[in-house]
Amino acid sequence: MDDLYDEFGNYIGEPESESDEEQTAVPTADAYVYDEEEEEEAGHDQQLMEVDEEGPSNAVVLHEDKQYYPTAQQVYGADVETMVQEEDTQPLSQPIIAPVVQKKFTLEETDLPPVLYSRDFMADIMNYPDQVRNIVLVGDLHHGKTAFIDMLVMETHAIQARLDRRVGKKRDEQLRYTDTHNLERERGLSIKASAMSLVLQTTKGKSNLVNVIDTPGHVNFADEVAASLRLADGAILVVDVVEGVQVTTELAIKHAVLEDLPLTLVINKVDRLILELKLPPSDAYFKLKHVVEEVNTIIENTVPGRGEKLRLSPEKGNVAFACSTMGWCFTLPSFAKMYASNYPGLSSDDFTMRLWGDIFFNPRSRKFTRKGIEEGAKRSFVSFVLEPIYKLYSHALSESPEDLKETLGSLGIELKPSQYKTDAKELLCLVCSRFFGPCSGFVDMVVDHIPSPADGANRFLDRFYTGPTDTKTAAAIRDCDQDGPLILHVTKLFNTSDASAFYAFCRVLSGTVRPGQQVRVLGEGYTMEDEEDMVTATVSDVWISEARYNVPTSGVPAGNFALLGGIDNSIVKSATVVAPKLPENEDAYIFRPVKHFFESVFKVAVEPINPSELPKMLDGLRKINKSYPLVTTKVEESGEHIILGTGELYMDCVLHDLRRLYAEIELKVSDPVTRFCETVVEASAIKCYAITPNKKNKITMVAEPLDDGIAEDIESGKVNIKDPIRKVAKFFEDHYGYDLIDSRNIWAFGPDDMGPNILQNDTLPSDVDQKLLRGVRETIRQGFSWAAREGPLCEEPIRNTKFKITDVSLASEAIFRGGGQIIPTARRACYSSFLMANPRLMEPVYSCRVIGAADAIKGVYTVLAKRRGHVLQEEPIAGTPLYHVKGQIPVIDSFGFETDLRIHTQGQATVSLVFDRWQTVPGDPLDKDIKLRPLEPASAQATARDFVLKTRRRKGLAEDVTVSKFLEPELFKSLKESGILDS
């Protein structure tokens, strides 16, 4: 071994073998064939080449041409992806070749579940609009909307055997068929709207296609309700009989009535009157009547004078009674038909008219009277409806199996012997399902009181279509023509199960949408003058939405809901989809954006923990913006990425989706804050002017507060600046007493066409050249919009302010009065006149609704008082031990309010917070005499100052607001000398 190394330890090799035996030739690396072409020629079976007996070649082989080892591609084949990495390029926790992970964020059926009708039959019904109904289920949290859909699903889907196989806790879980999002399953409440198309039968056995949308009940997700109501022809109000009408239901009623959307009512959880409150039947009648009157009162208060026409009442057939957990639902006509089927001579229509109201049944004479004549006479509803239900429940829960079998036999109900021994809840559910049968009474109510797509098209066209209604396109929409030009209205985007893309949920208004069609997607900002917000796309897939599964189809005709793939890239909130070419080359017009119940005022800032993941976060924010109708994302001047939502739960769900579904990154989230607005409480102390940088133009303005109600009217769309001048002027003359000149000189609303500020031309023709002024009107308007979007106090929007142009001096040459000169000058004039008009800060206020037991109400007063809130009204809920408290609380003080309240009331109170209005923050935001100490709460009169300084710091602005920044130097100097300005 010593001969192998020299004296320095270097390896010199083995000595030659002394053996005479012939050495076996060992093939070297270059003895192998690595050339793929040569391998193919040799038939892929060449092993080792023979040793070259002539000795090695003396040809020079370049280093880069040498190949000592086969490549990975040669070893594994061309169809195998190979990757070589240094060991330090990736952490040990990350595999070099990561396993394929299939992301799944929603609950889906693995295959199309069996249904009790033919799906081809369902597709055929779509071609007959008079047999189609498009409805939305709306109601408050936990009032039973999703359970009601479950009841319809169980009627139409053969999934009972699969549910019976569930064991343990899952067996007792509610089905919640339309809750597909993982968060919805975990939290037990609906977050997203979900659509289903079901074939349901009326009491006469006629099949109808009911396209129903299940909406969330939590008030934070009311944006989903508004987006769903836009597509429907009618709304079904689902109200818990114990709690009565709550916030979300009230908002939906007002919205539907103002949009002329037909309403029907389902009073749910009627069994709570029997099992929970244990009310006698006569008291239960008054409780049911009280719920109906609550709804009618809200309708009357929303549109005074029209309430009687829109009135809901059981004898009309537009009120249903239900218990979705027990699987039954009936209306008075359907209940009367149950009697008529057993008593052939009975007229169900006449009997229905006697089943509600102050009509008594006298058992001896067997007559109906307005007053109870005989002893023991009861209201007919109590006698014929409530008492049988009470008896049915009583017998099912309390009788022995033998007695119950006899009782049910007299009703014609037969159960298996094993079913009599099941759990009380299951037994009661079985008895009720046999007694009441399918929900055909509900289908009757929908068919009779909700218009078909063809009948509802006129309302859709008149209220939401921005184009002329005398064109062929409009006629096709009105006739619900499935052979007409393709017109779709998209109001909702649903993410795919892996959250990589979105499906567009729409209503087909004209034509038939088919896979592979070329379409034009028109965004909310599309106009004939500005076609930027338009793209051409191809519809890749068309489905019928069924919540947990989608049914692929070759086309969906007019009058139905459809789920489309491939067109989501350019859609943000809502869109209008039209054919590439309309008849007679007509212009394309959009449908108005969805009008929501309230604004997003809850604000947080987000940034990625790892700065390199910023692009991922931005992509996630874009997807969040698509997924939630009322969420707003923007970038502040300071570089902060802001998310605006409606409340704490809403924001929690948004951030969960951003972290897990769309961006898959870890985020830093700021403490929640709120939006503010800026306003004025007096007219400007002086006329403020601004001079353009070239010193050749001068704009003079004054600012003053708007009359009460104008801002709300502009935002609600009662007056539109795009309407003819005469119409706008007429509105202000009639409602606010403006004179003719003032009303006709309203130039703009700001910051946009529905903004709560007004720009008015108050110049005199004798002083200002009106022709020159009209030439710069648009640039002055842009400067006004810029100012209204970012006010001078803390760059928050201006609200409730009118800016009047009192004088304008313009250069005669057009080159000296361009946009670059006029726009920033008009903005400065707005700012200076605003700051001279006693500016104030405005904050959003939540309306607070609390339901709780009597002994929990004291805690509500305590918690509200600590947070600048106050109670407006406290009243007991009729027929229950619960109390209903209405109050108000500023949004900025509401963070953690719900948790705090539950601690104080030991979980006995539930709270709903919904944006109500803007109110002025107490105190002067420009008062420099106020001293704010760190970590100490500001006094009441220092609140506005505190908010302004902290908001400016957060946005990276200068510490304080200075009027001198916006006033002209000579004007500022003269004001200081005269003592009008202190600083």
QUIJOQUI-V409540 format. One record per residue. N is the residue number from 1. PSI is psi in whole degrees, 0 to 359 (none if undefined). Layout:
BEGIN
[[N;PSI] [N;PSI]]
END
This chain:
BEGIN
[[1;334] [2;339] [3;351] [4;341] [5;148] [6;186] [7;344] [8;0] [9;9] [10;140] [11;127] [12;357] [13;170] [14;148] [15;158] [16;144] [17;137] [18;356] [19;144] [20;348] [21;142] [22;129] [23;140] [24;131] [25;124] [26;122] [27;139] [28;175] [29;322] [30;3] [31;347] [32;153] [33;122] [34;354] [35;121] [36;323] [37;318] [38;326] [39;317] [40;319] [41;327] [42;5] [43;20] [44;16] [45;10] [46;129] [47;257] [48;140] [49;152] [50;153] [51;135] [52;111] [53;339] [54;358] [55;171] [56;150] [57;146] [58;7] [59;142] [60;125] [61;121] [62;154] [63;317] [64;345] [65;348] [66;146] [67;111] [68;330] [69;151] [70;149] [71;163] [72;325] [73;322] [74;326] [75;313] [76;345] [77;159] [78;339] [79;4] [80;125] [81;126] [82;152] [83;130] [84;127] [85;149] [86;153] [87;338] [88;9] [89;343] [90;147] [91;157] [92;334] [93;347] [94;121] [95;151] [96;314] [97;105] [98;144] [99;152] [100;121] [101;126] [102;113] [103;137] [104;112] [105;358] [106;157] [107;124] [108;152] [109;139] [110;332] [111;169] [112;119] [113;154] [114;138] [115;161] [116;19] [117;167] [118;134] [119;333] [120;324] [121;319] [122;317] [123;327] [124;321] [125;330] [126;336] [127;355] [128;91] [129;332] [130;346] [131;14] [132;141] [133;132] [134;112] [135;161] [136;133] [137;120] [138;151] [139;175] [140;175] [141;132] [142;29] [143;358] [144;24] [145;311] [146;321] [147;326] [148;318] [149;319] [150;320] [151;318] [152;325] [153;316] [154;331] [155;330] [156;342] [157;136] [158;68] [159;8] [160;320] [161;322] [162;322] [163;327] [164;339] [165;351] [166;146] [167;165] [168;218] [169;326] [170;333] [171;327] [172;352] [173;147] [174;147] [175;311] [176;59] [177;329] [178;358] [179;99] [180;336] [181;141] [182;320] [183;324] [184;321] [185;320] [186;320] [187;346] [188;27] [189;154] [190;139] [191;322] [192;149] [193;151] [194;136] [195;148] [196;143] [197;120] [198;142] [199;114] [200;152] [201;144] [202;178] [203;338] [204;0] [205;10] [206;133] [207;139] [208;147] [209;117] [210;110] [211;108] [212;138] [213;125] [214;126] [215;157] [216;152] [217;340] [218;136] [219;334] [220;333] [221;28] [222;345] [223;326] [224;325] [225;315] [226;318] [227;327] [228;320] [229;330] [230;325] [231;347] [232;165] [233;354] [234;159] [235;139] [236;113] [237;123] [238;117] [239;130] [240;126] [241;332] [242;311] [243;332] [244;199] [245;124] [246;190] [247;305] [248;320] [249;318] [250;316] [251;317] [252;321] [253;311] [254;315] [255;314] [256;318] [257;317] [258;332] [259;7] [260;37] [261;124] [262;144] [263;145] [264;164] [265;135] [266;114] [267;110] [268;167] [269;40] [270;333] [271;344] [272;331] [273;328] [274;309] [275;328] [276;303] [277;340] [278;43] [279;143] [280;156] [281;322] [282;322] [283;325] [284;324] [285;314] [286;326] [287;316] [288;319] [289;321] [290;320] [291;317] [292;318] [293;327] [294;314] [295;315] [296;327] [297;317] [298;320] [299;315] [300;320] [301;332] [302;316] [303;82] [304;133] [305;337] [306;359] [307;323] [308;322] [309;324] [310;6] [311;139] [312;134] [313;140] [314;323] [315;341] [316;341] [317;5] [318;17] [319;129] [320;153] [321;135] [322;160] [323;96] [324;330] [325;329] [326;354] [327;32] [328;151] [329;137] [330;159] [331;168] [332;318] [333;320] [334;326] [335;322] [336;325] [337;331] [338;319] [339;317] [340;328] [341;335] [342;338] [343;91] [344;330] [345;358] [346;131] [347;117] [348;326] [349;315] [350;321] [351;322] [352;318] [353;343] [354;5] [355;3] [356;150] [357;195] [358;61] [359;123] [360;148] [361;124] [362;111] [363;329] [364;307] [365;346] [366;46] [367;156] [368;134] [369;163] [370;335] [371;149] [372;111] [373;311] [374;161] [375;134] [376;4] [377;135] [378;161] [379;144] [380;324] [381;320] [382;315] [383;318] [384;342] [385;302] [386;314] [387;317] [388;321] [389;316] [390;315] [391;320] [392;314] [393;316] [394;314] [395;317] [396;326] [397;333] [398;339] [399;155] [400;158] [401;321] [402;313] [403;321] [404;323] [405;319] [406;317] [407;313] [408;328] [409;323] [410;338] [411;359] [412;21] [413;126] [414;132] [415;160] [416;151] [417;324] [418;332] [419;336] [420;340] [421;6] [422;176] [423;149] [424;320] [425;317] [426;320] [427;316] [428;320] [429;318] [430;314] [431;314] [432;318] [433;324] [434;323] [435;311] [436;332] [437;195] [438;167] [439;50] [440;332] [441;321] [442;318] [443;319] [444;314] [445;316] [446;314] [447;321] [448;329] [449;354] [450;127] [451;155] [452;166] [453;325] [454;321] [455;330] [456;355] [457;326] [458;315] [459;317] [460;316] [461;314] [462;324] [463;326] [464;343] [465;130] [466;350] [467;178] [468;148] [469;12] [470;21] [471;172] [472;326] [473;313] [474;323] [475;323] [476;323] [477;317] [478;324] [479;357] [480;48] [481;114] [482;351] [483;3] [484;187] [485;146] [486;120] [487;122] [488;151] [489;117] [490;128] [491;356] [492;142] [493;128] [494;132] [495;153] [496;171] [497;333] [498;7] [499;25] [500;340] [501;182] [502;149] [503;141] [504;123] [505;124] [506;168] [507;132] [508;116] [509;334] [510;149] [511;191] [512;125] [513;130] [514;154] [515;142] [516;358] [517;141] [518;133] [519;163] [520;128] [521;114] [522;122] [523;180] [524;338] [525;8] [526;134] [527;167] [528;328] [529;328] [530;99] [531;19] [532;322] [533;55] [534;135] [535;159] [536;133] [537;169] [538;130] [539;114] [540;322] [541;153] [542;127] [543;159] [544;123] [545;132] [546;38] [547;278] [548;352] [549;159] [550;138] [551;113] [552;143] [553;158] [554;352] [555;150] [556;121] [557;173] [558;145] [559;0] [560;166] [561;147] [562;154] [563;122] [564;143] [565;149] [566;354] [567;12] [568;346] [569;321] [570;0] [571;131] [572;295] [573;298] [574;165] [575;163] [576;129] [577;125] [578;163] [579;156] [580;331] [581;128] [582;159] [583;140] [584;29] [585;37] [586;153] [587;149] [588;137] [589;154] [590;167] [591;146] [592;147] [593;156] [594;134] [595;120] [596;165] [597;329] [598;185] [599;163] [600;120] [601;356] [602;122] [603;134] [604;155] [605;141] [606;150] [607;151] [608;145] [609;320] [610;111] [611;332] [612;346] [613;15] [614;315] [615;322] [616;316] [617;320] [618;319] [619;320] [620;320] [621;322] [622;320] [623;323] [624;319] [625;328] [626;324] [627;324] [628;120] [629;326] [630;6] [631;145] [632;132] [633;138] [634;168] [635;126] [636;168] [637;328] [638;353] [639;358] [640;141] [641;116] [642;139] [643;127] [644;128] [645;192] [646;338] [647;184] [648;312] [649;319] [650;312] [651;325] [652;317] [653;320] [654;313] [655;326] [656;313] [657;323] [658;317] [659;319] [660;316] [661;309] [662;328] [663;328] [664;49] [665;165] [666;138] [667;152] [668;127] [669;132] [670;167] [671;145] [672;143] [673;193] [674;165] [675;150] [676;168] [677;161] [678;144] [679;178] [680;154] [681;353] [682;170] [683;156] [684;140] [685;326] [686;166] [687;123] [688;131] [689;157] [690;139] [691;139] [692;159] [693;330] [694;5] [695;19] [696;353] [697;150] [698;130] [699;128] [700;134] [701;160] [702;151] [703;146] [704;156] [705;149] [706;156] [707;150] [708;131] [709;338] [710;314] [711;316] [712;321] [713;321] [714;314] [715;328] [716;355] [717;11] [718;333] [719;137] [720;128] [721;340] [722;350] [723;163] [724;150] [725;320] [726;319] [727;317] [728;315] [729;319] [730;320] [731;311] [732;329] [733;314] [734;320] [735;332] [736;9] [737;24] [738;147] [739;170] [740;317] [741;313] [742;313] [743;330] [744;352] [745;19] [746;115] [747;322] [748;156] [749;153] [750;158] [751;344] [752;191] [753;344] [754;30] [755;150] [756;36] [757;159] [758;138] [759;124] [760;137] [761;113] [762;22] [763;158] [764;136] [765;331] [766;337] [767;330] [768;137] [769;106] [770;332] [771;315] [772;321] [773;320] [774;331] [775;330] [776;10] [777;314] [778;321] [779;324] [780;321] [781;321] [782;321] [783;320] [784;317] [785;320] [786;315] [787;318] [788;333] [789;325] [790;101] [791;169] [792;340] [793;307] [794;33] [795;36] [796;158] [797;145] [798;147] [799;146] [800;37] [801;140] [802;128] [803;123] [804;125] [805;113] [806;333] [807;143] [808;131] [809;119] [810;148] [811;146] [812;330] [813;133] [814;329] [815;335] [816;357] [817;45] [818;175] [819;323] [820;333] [821;317] [822;318] [823;305] [824;331] [825;318] [826;321] [827;317] [828;324] [829;320] [830;313] [831;314] [832;319] [833;327] [834;314] [835;340] [836;7] [837;34] [838;69] [839;152] [840;160] [841;143] [842;143] [843;152] [844;150] [845;134] [846;141] [847;128] [848;122] [849;124] [850;134] [851;130] [852;175] [853;164] [854;320] [855;357] [856;350] [857;327] [858;321] [859;329] [860;314] [861;316] [862;311] [863;319] [864;320] [865;326] [866;342] [867;32] [868;22] [869;174] [870;155] [871;134] [872;326] [873;142] [874;126] [875;148] [876;149] [877;122] [878;133] [879;8] [880;164] [881;9] [882;157] [883;151] [884;121] [885;131] [886;135] [887;187] [888;147] [889;133] [890;142] [891;320] [892;340] [893;6] [894;353] [895;123] [896;5] [897;318] [898;317] [899;315] [900;317] [901;319] [902;326] [903;315] [904;328] [905;9] [906;40] [907;12] [908;0] [909;141] [910;143] [911;146] [912;129] [913;125] [914;139] [915;131] [916;308] [917;175] [918;137] [919;153] [920;133] [921;133] [922;144] [923;161] [924;119] [925;345] [926;9] [927;104] [928;352] [929;343] [930;127] [931;123] [932;127] [933;139] [934;144] [935;13] [936;136] [937;141] [938;150] [939;168] [940;314] [941;350] [942;3] [943;312] [944;317] [945;317] [946;314] [947;317] [948;312] [949;317] [950;325] [951;319] [952;319] [953;317] [954;326] [955;358] [956;26] [957;169] [958;154] [959;319] [960;163] [961;130] [962;127] [963;329] [964;336] [965;331] [966;338] [967;150] [968;143] [969;316] [970;325] [971;318] [972;319] [973;317] [974;325] [975;323] [976;319] [977;325] [978;349] [979;3] [980;321] [981;136] [982;333] [983;none]]
END
